[in-house]
Amino acid sequence: MITGVFILLVLFSVVGCKDAGTVSSTDQECVSSLSGWIISDTSVVHLSEDVPSGSSDCSLVLLLKQGYSLSWPDNSIYKTITLPSGKHLYRLSFFGKKKGEMGGDVFLHRNRPVGENATLLANISIVDTLWSSYSFTDTVTTILSDSIFVTVSGGGGEYGGTTYVNTVKFEKLD
């Protein structure tokens, strides 16, 4: 049973977002759902009305430029969150799809400033060309100084491509 829910992002929950282009003033709620997210390169991040059935009204689109760097945080958005200390069960979930050769990924890292530093907890590759549900569930142990990074990446490499992501959630399950 879910006793506490941390929803990091429900991407774009309003009707009328512009397809993979400039966002009008009527779409500000769509854009405001990105509040708190760090966008490394705004030229590769767009909004789209291409959404999975039963989800929010707009999707995040990350365009992969041919030859784009694989270095973080190029071609990505990310958010830092603080969790309660201790050992808890969490689920990271989202809808995603790709167009073209390369798809992106959604990463989950725990950052511990002293000692280990960033530890990869999950790397979920978006491999489907049709909207698909992706999720990862695991027990995560945190201390007071830890933070969690959720990163949505458009990928990188030799070939171009487009990554679509919708309704990213990070939930505490216990």
C-alpha positions as CSV (number, residue, x, y, z in Angstrom):
1,M,0.0,0.0,0.0
2,I,1.3,3.5,-0.8
3,T,1.5,5.5,2.3
4,G,3.5,8.4,0.9
5,V,3.8,9.5,-2.6
6,F,6.6,11.8,-4.0
7,I,5.5,12.7,-7.5
8,L,8.4,14.5,-9.0
9,L,6.8,15.4,-12.3
10,V,3.6,14.8,-14.2
11,L,4.7,16.3,-17.4
12,F,2.4,18.7,-19.0
13,S,-1.0,18.5,-17.6
14,V,-2.9,21.0,-19.7
15,V,-4.5,20.9,-23.2
16,G,-3.1,23.0,-26.0
17,C,0.6,22.6,-25.9
18,K,2.2,23.3,-29.3
19,D,3.7,20.4,-31.2
20,A,7.5,20.3,-30.9
21,G,7.9,24.0,-31.2
22,T,7.5,27.4,-29.4
23,V,5.3,27.5,-26.4
24,S,2.6,30.2,-26.4
25,S,1.5,32.1,-23.3
26,T,-1.6,29.9,-23.1
27,D,0.8,27.0,-22.5
28,Q,2.5,28.4,-19.5
29,E,0.9,25.7,-17.2
30,C,2.5,23.1,-19.4
31,V,5.9,24.8,-19.1
32,S,5.4,25.4,-15.3
33,S,5.3,21.7,-14.7
34,L,9.1,21.9,-15.5
35,S,9.5,24.1,-12.5
36,G,12.5,23.0,-10.4
37,W,14.0,20.9,-13.3
38,I,17.3,21.9,-14.7
39,I,17.4,22.1,-18.5
40,S,21.0,22.0,-19.8
41,D,20.2,22.9,-23.5
42,T,16.9,24.5,-24.2
43,S,17.4,24.1,-28.0
44,V,16.9,20.3,-27.7
45,V,13.8,20.3,-25.4
46,H,10.3,20.8,-26.8
47,L,6.7,20.0,-26.0
48,S,4.4,17.8,-28.0
49,E,0.7,16.8,-28.1
50,D,1.9,13.3,-29.0
51,V,0.9,11.5,-25.7
52,P,0.1,8.0,-24.6
53,S,-3.6,7.2,-23.9
54,G,-4.7,8.1,-20.4
55,S,-1.8,10.4,-19.6
56,S,-1.2,14.1,-19.3
57,D,-1.9,16.4,-22.3
58,C,1.7,17.2,-23.3
59,S,4.9,15.3,-23.6
60,L,8.5,16.3,-23.2
61,V,10.5,15.8,-26.4
62,L,14.3,15.6,-26.4
63,L,15.9,15.9,-29.8
64,L,19.2,14.1,-30.2
65,K,21.6,16.1,-32.3
66,Q,23.9,13.9,-34.4
67,G,27.3,13.6,-32.7
68,Y,25.9,15.1,-29.5
69,S,28.0,14.4,-26.4
70,L,27.2,11.6,-24.0
71,S,28.4,13.7,-21.1
72,W,25.9,14.5,-18.4
73,P,24.0,16.8,-18.4
74,D,24.1,17.4,-22.2
75,N,20.8,16.8,-23.9
76,S,18.9,16.2,-20.6
77,I,16.8,17.6,-17.9
78,Y,17.2,16.7,-14.3
79,K,15.8,17.3,-10.8
80,T,17.2,17.0,-7.4
81,I,15.0,15.8,-4.5
82,T,15.5,15.1,-0.8
83,L,14.2,11.9,0.7
84,P,13.6,10.9,4.3
85,S,16.5,9.1,5.9
86,G,16.3,5.4,6.2
87,K,15.5,2.3,4.1
88,H,12.4,2.7,1.9
89,L,10.8,1.1,-1.2
90,Y,10.5,3.5,-4.2
91,R,9.2,3.2,-7.7
92,L,10.4,5.3,-10.7
93,S,7.9,5.1,-13.6
94,F,7.1,6.9,-16.8
95,F,5.8,6.6,-20.4
96,G,8.3,6.8,-23.2
97,K,9.0,6.1,-26.8
98,K,11.7,6.9,-29.4
99,K,11.8,7.9,-33.1
100,G,14.9,7.3,-35.1
101,E,18.0,5.2,-34.3
102,M,18.7,6.3,-30.8
103,G,16.4,6.6,-27.8
104,G,17.1,8.3,-24.5
105,D,17.2,7.1,-20.9
106,V,15.8,7.9,-17.5
107,F,18.4,7.7,-14.7
108,L,18.1,7.6,-11.0
109,H,21.2,8.5,-8.9
110,R,21.8,8.8,-5.2
111,N,24.3,11.5,-4.4
112,R,26.2,11.2,-1.1
113,P,28.5,14.2,-0.7
114,V,30.9,12.4,1.6
115,G,32.5,9.1,0.4
116,E,30.6,7.4,-2.4
117,N,29.4,10.5,-4.2
118,A,26.9,9.6,-7.0
119,T,25.7,6.0,-7.2
120,L,23.6,4.9,-10.2
121,L,20.4,3.3,-8.9
122,A,18.6,2.8,-12.2
123,N,19.2,3.3,-15.9
124,I,16.0,2.7,-17.9
125,S,16.6,2.9,-21.7
126,I,13.7,3.9,-23.9
127,V,13.8,1.3,-26.7
128,D,10.2,1.2,-28.0
129,T,8.9,3.1,-31.0
130,L,5.3,3.0,-29.6
131,W,4.3,4.5,-26.2
132,S,5.3,2.1,-23.5
133,S,5.2,2.1,-19.7
134,Y,8.6,1.8,-18.0
135,S,9.2,1.3,-14.3
136,F,11.9,0.4,-11.8
137,T,11.2,-0.5,-8.1
138,D,13.9,-0.9,-5.5
139,T,14.8,-0.4,-1.9
140,V,16.9,2.8,-1.4
141,T,18.8,3.6,1.8
142,T,19.5,7.3,2.4
143,I,21.1,9.4,5.0
144,L,20.3,13.0,5.9
145,S,22.9,14.5,3.5
146,D,21.9,12.4,0.5
147,S,20.0,13.7,-2.5
148,I,18.4,11.9,-5.4
149,F,18.8,13.0,-9.0
150,V,16.2,12.0,-11.6
151,T,17.5,12.6,-15.1
152,V,15.6,12.4,-18.4
153,S,18.2,12.2,-21.2
154,G,17.7,12.3,-25.0
155,G,20.8,10.1,-25.4
156,G,23.8,10.9,-27.4
157,G,26.0,9.4,-30.1
158,E,26.6,9.0,-33.8
159,Y,23.0,8.9,-35.0
160,G,20.2,11.3,-34.5
161,G,16.8,10.5,-32.8
162,T,14.0,11.8,-30.7
163,T,12.9,10.7,-27.3
164,Y,9.4,11.3,-25.9
165,V,8.6,11.1,-22.2
166,N,5.4,11.6,-20.3
167,T,4.2,11.3,-16.7
168,V,7.5,10.7,-14.8
169,K,6.8,9.7,-11.2
170,F,9.0,8.8,-8.3
171,E,6.9,7.3,-5.5
172,K,7.6,6.1,-2.0
173,L,5.8,2.8,-1.6
174,D,6.1,2.0,2.1
